[in-house]
Amino acid sequence: MTDSHIRYGIIGCGMMGREHIRNISLLDDTSVTAIYEPDLQMQQAAAELAPAAVFADDIASFVGRDDIDAVVIASPNYLHIDQIEALMARPRPLLVEKPLYTDPAQAQRLAAITSGYGAPVWVAMEYRYMPAIRRLAEEIPAATGDLKMLTIREHRFPFLEKIGDWNRFNHNTGGTLVEKCCHFFDLMRLITGGEAVRVMASAGQAVNHLDERYDGRIPDIWDHGFVLVDFDNGKRAMLELCMFAEGSRYQEKISAIGADGMVDAFVPGPTRFWPADAGPPPVAELVISPRAMQGMRREPVEVDPTLLAAGDHNGSTFYQHERFANVVRGHGHVEVSLDDGAKAVARTGLAAIRKARQRAPQFRSPDAGGAPRAIRCPSGDHTAGHPAIAFKIQQIALAQPVRFVGWRLQNVPSRHLGPAGGRIRVHVEQPEFRTGAACPCSCSCPCPWLWQQ
């Protein structure tokens, strides 16, 4: 590819796919010529943005087209690896949305892609290109000296509705600490210049989506957590995520601290979500704070309103596409490689999920080596030593999963999973589901949770 017109093919035209189309349309000498999107509603929405594009019937016919110079994958997370493998039959420069993959079992397939894909592959990590975050990275050497600590806080809205509600379940997304947070783990590697050597985490589902049902299933996607990461160069980083905090003025705050001072970046959320009656939407800011407490500097980081209107990532999608287009034309180099995308998932995201789950409390039955427990029944206190134990959900409404080792599950009414009855995620070592069980403690429980040895 030389300095010619770039013809893009798009796989997936949900919210993020259409953001890519809008930003491609802002580039010089580009067009979207082909789209693969199986959902009719999303096809119609994409056609409004790219009226000249042809819609492929399936991935094979998309791959076989002659009018594509570069490809963007913005499909649901769990499809990424399959679709990259399909593109290997006719590889073209590829921008693939994060997360690169969702399941540890896909790691070997990714290794084959890395060695066998015959064109540049760029993993879309838009947060790297937010203007305020780029300014923060630029200022760190002078403002902090040798960086020691990096803190990333995201206080935001819950996961949005997606086609088929695929993003409500961990098996589709890879889990929140992969789906959402691989962005931040990528930033940690970029800013610290190190590789993660230790990960600690506490996370779970506390508020969001608990009253939703999909084919009788309750969403299991986490909505908050903390992750601590130690790097091989001695630097440390922390992530604080809360997805029921859309009232925050700024969606992201990133703090970098060293021996000489600190620098903070404040990034607002999508402009389209800012309430009309709340005044003008906030502008991104950079704040530099020397330890000497003199010379503090506050700097607004303005973003072109056209770029803000083209997407939800503070203009970063456009700046990322500028660089990717240079790669397609043979001028630039890939800035976010397959290796970068894989490490954000495996080395930190999946590791954090494992650590959060390992810290889940365990309630062991006597035959599994644990002491008997008296747990509250929904209607009051009951400590009788009967074989079935009911518990008040509010008392054990923990954010992280709870393992009941050695107890068998009886009579679990689905309405107790809603916000009125409490919130819990249960993994049973020896599951046996029974219906019609009654609470043996002669209480007035209408539908108790029972665990029987």
ChimeraX attribute file (.defattr): number of C-alpha atoms within 10 A of each C-alpha:
attribute: neighborCount
match mode: 1-to-1
recipient: residues
	/A:1	14
	/A:2	10
	/A:3	12
	/A:4	10
	/A:5	13
	/A:6	23
	/A:7	19
	/A:8	23
	/A:9	29
	/A:10	27
	/A:11	25
	/A:12	23
	/A:13	27
	/A:14	21
	/A:15	19
	/A:16	18
	/A:17	21
	/A:18	23
	/A:19	21
	/A:20	21
	/A:21	22
	/A:22	21
	/A:23	22
	/A:24	23
	/A:25	16
	/A:26	16
	/A:27	15
	/A:28	11
	/A:29	13
	/A:30	15
	/A:31	20
	/A:32	25
	/A:33	20
	/A:34	24
	/A:35	28
	/A:36	23
	/A:37	24
	/A:38	16
	/A:39	13
	/A:40	9
	/A:41	12
	/A:42	17
	/A:43	17
	/A:44	14
	/A:45	15
	/A:46	25
	/A:47	16
	/A:48	11
	/A:49	15
	/A:50	19
	/A:51	12
	/A:52	12
	/A:53	19
	/A:54	16
	/A:55	20
	/A:56	19
	/A:57	12
	/A:58	12
	/A:59	16
	/A:60	14
	/A:61	11
	/A:62	22
	/A:63	22
	/A:64	13
	/A:65	14
	/A:66	9
	/A:67	15
	/A:68	21
	/A:69	20
	/A:70	23
	/A:71	24
	/A:72	23
	/A:73	26
	/A:74	25
	/A:75	22
	/A:76	21
	/A:77	22
	/A:78	18
	/A:79	17
	/A:80	21
	/A:81	20
	/A:82	13
	/A:83	17
	/A:84	20
	/A:85	17
	/A:86	15
	/A:87	21
	/A:88	15
	/A:89	13
	/A:90	13
	/A:91	20
	/A:92	20
	/A:93	24
	/A:94	25
	/A:95	25
	/A:96	24
	/A:97	22
	/A:98	28
	/A:99	26
	/A:100	30
	/A:101	26
	/A:102	27
	/A:103	18
	/A:104	11
	/A:105	9
	/A:106	13
	/A:107	16
	/A:108	10
	/A:109	13
	/A:110	20
	/A:111	13
	/A:112	11
	/A:113	17
	/A:114	15
	/A:115	8
	/A:116	12
	/A:117	19
	/A:118	15
	/A:119	14
	/A:120	20
	/A:121	25
	/A:122	25
	/A:123	23
	/A:124	26
	/A:125	25
	/A:126	19
	/A:127	20
	/A:128	23
	/A:129	19
	/A:130	21
	/A:131	21
	/A:132	27
	/A:133	26
	/A:134	15
	/A:135	18
	/A:136	24
	/A:137	17
	/A:138	12
	/A:139	18
	/A:140	23
	/A:141	13
	/A:142	14
	/A:143	23
	/A:144	22
	/A:145	15
	/A:146	16
	/A:147	22
	/A:148	16
	/A:149	19
	/A:150	23
	/A:151	18
	/A:152	21
	/A:153	19
	/A:154	23
	/A:155	21
	/A:156	22
	/A:157	18
	/A:158	17
	/A:159	17
	/A:160	9
	/A:161	11
	/A:162	12
	/A:163	12
	/A:164	9
	/A:165	12
	/A:166	17
	/A:167	23
	/A:168	25
	/A:169	18
	/A:170	18
	/A:171	15
	/A:172	18
	/A:173	23
	/A:174	24
	/A:175	23
	/A:176	27
	/A:177	32
	/A:178	29
	/A:179	22
	/A:180	17
	/A:181	23
	/A:182	26
	/A:183	22
	/A:184	25
	/A:185	28
	/A:186	22
	/A:187	20
	/A:188	26
	/A:189	18
	/A:190	15
	/A:191	20
	/A:192	23
	/A:193	14
	/A:194	16
	/A:195	19
	/A:196	24
	/A:197	13
	/A:198	15
	/A:199	22
	/A:200	18
	/A:201	22
	/A:202	20
	/A:203	26
	/A:204	25
	/A:205	23
	/A:206	24
	/A:207	18
	/A:208	19
	/A:209	19
	/A:210	19
	/A:211	14
	/A:212	13
	/A:213	13
	/A:214	12
	/A:215	5
	/A:216	8
	/A:217	11
	/A:218	18
	/A:219	20
	/A:220	21
	/A:221	25
	/A:222	25
	/A:223	24
	/A:224	25
	/A:225	22
	/A:226	18
	/A:227	24
	/A:228	18
	/A:229	21
	/A:230	18
	/A:231	18
	/A:232	13
	/A:233	13
	/A:234	14
	/A:235	20
	/A:236	20
	/A:237	23
	/A:238	23
	/A:239	21
	/A:240	18
	/A:241	23
	/A:242	21
	/A:243	20
	/A:244	17
	/A:245	15
	/A:246	17
	/A:247	11
	/A:248	14
	/A:249	17
	/A:250	22
	/A:251	21
	/A:252	21
	/A:253	20
	/A:254	21
	/A:255	22
	/A:256	25
	/A:257	22
	/A:258	20
	/A:259	14
	/A:260	17
	/A:261	21
	/A:262	25
	/A:263	26
	/A:264	25
	/A:265	27
	/A:266	24
	/A:267	25
	/A:268	21
	/A:269	25
	/A:270	18
	/A:271	18
	/A:272	12
	/A:273	11
	/A:274	17
	/A:275	10
	/A:276	9
	/A:277	6
	/A:278	8
	/A:279	8
	/A:280	10
	/A:281	17
	/A:282	16
	/A:283	18
	/A:284	24
	/A:285	22
	/A:286	23
	/A:287	17
	/A:288	23
	/A:289	19
	/A:290	19
	/A:291	16
	/A:292	9
	/A:293	8
	/A:294	8
	/A:295	10
	/A:296	14
	/A:297	11
	/A:298	14
	/A:299	13
	/A:300	14
	/A:301	17
	/A:302	13
	/A:303	16
	/A:304	9
	/A:305	11
	/A:306	11
	/A:307	19
	/A:308	18
	/A:309	17
	/A:310	21
	/A:311	23
	/A:312	19
	/A:313	21
	/A:314	28
	/A:315	25
	/A:316	25
	/A:317	27
	/A:318	26
	/A:319	17
	/A:320	21
	/A:321	20
	/A:322	17
	/A:323	15
	/A:324	26
	/A:325	22
	/A:326	16
	/A:327	20
	/A:328	23
	/A:329	17
	/A:330	13
	/A:331	13
	/A:332	13
	/A:333	14
	/A:334	16
	/A:335	17
	/A:336	18
	/A:337	17
	/A:338	19
	/A:339	15
	/A:340	18
	/A:341	24
	/A:342	23
	/A:343	20
	/A:344	28
	/A:345	29
	/A:346	19
	/A:347	17
	/A:348	30
	/A:349	29
	/A:350	23
	/A:351	18
	/A:352	26
	/A:353	22
	/A:354	15
	/A:355	16
	/A:356	21
	/A:357	17
	/A:358	14
	/A:359	15
	/A:360	17
	/A:361	13
	/A:362	14
	/A:363	17
	/A:364	18
	/A:365	19
	/A:366	14
	/A:367	12
	/A:368	13
	/A:369	10
	/A:370	13
	/A:371	11
	/A:372	14
	/A:373	13
	/A:374	15
	/A:375	18
	/A:376	18
	/A:377	23
	/A:378	21
	/A:379	14
	/A:380	13
	/A:381	14
	/A:382	18
	/A:383	14
	/A:384	12
	/A:385	11
	/A:386	12
	/A:387	12
	/A:388	20
	/A:389	26
	/A:390	26
	/A:391	20
	/A:392	18
	/A:393	20
	/A:394	14
	/A:395	12
	/A:396	14
	/A:397	16
	/A:398	18
	/A:399	20
	/A:400	23
	/A:401	22
	/A:402	20
	/A:403	18
	/A:404	21
	/A:405	21
	/A:406	21
	/A:407	24
	/A:408	19
	/A:409	22
	/A:410	22
	/A:411	18
	/A:412	18
	/A:413	12
	/A:414	12
	/A:415	12
	/A:416	16
	/A:417	18
	/A:418	17
	/A:419	14
	/A:420	11
	/A:421	15
	/A:422	19
	/A:423	21
	/A:424	22
	/A:425	17
	/A:426	12
	/A:427	12
	/A:428	15
	/A:429	14
	/A:430	13
	/A:431	14
	/A:432	13
	/A:433	11
	/A:434	12
	/A:435	10
	/A:436	9
	/A:437	14
	/A:438	17
	/A:439	20
	/A:440	13
	/A:441	16
	/A:442	8
	/A:443	15
	/A:444	12
	/A:445	15
	/A:446	10
	/A:447	17
	/A:448	24
	/A:449	22
	/A:450	23
	/A:451	22
	/A:452	15
	/A:453	16
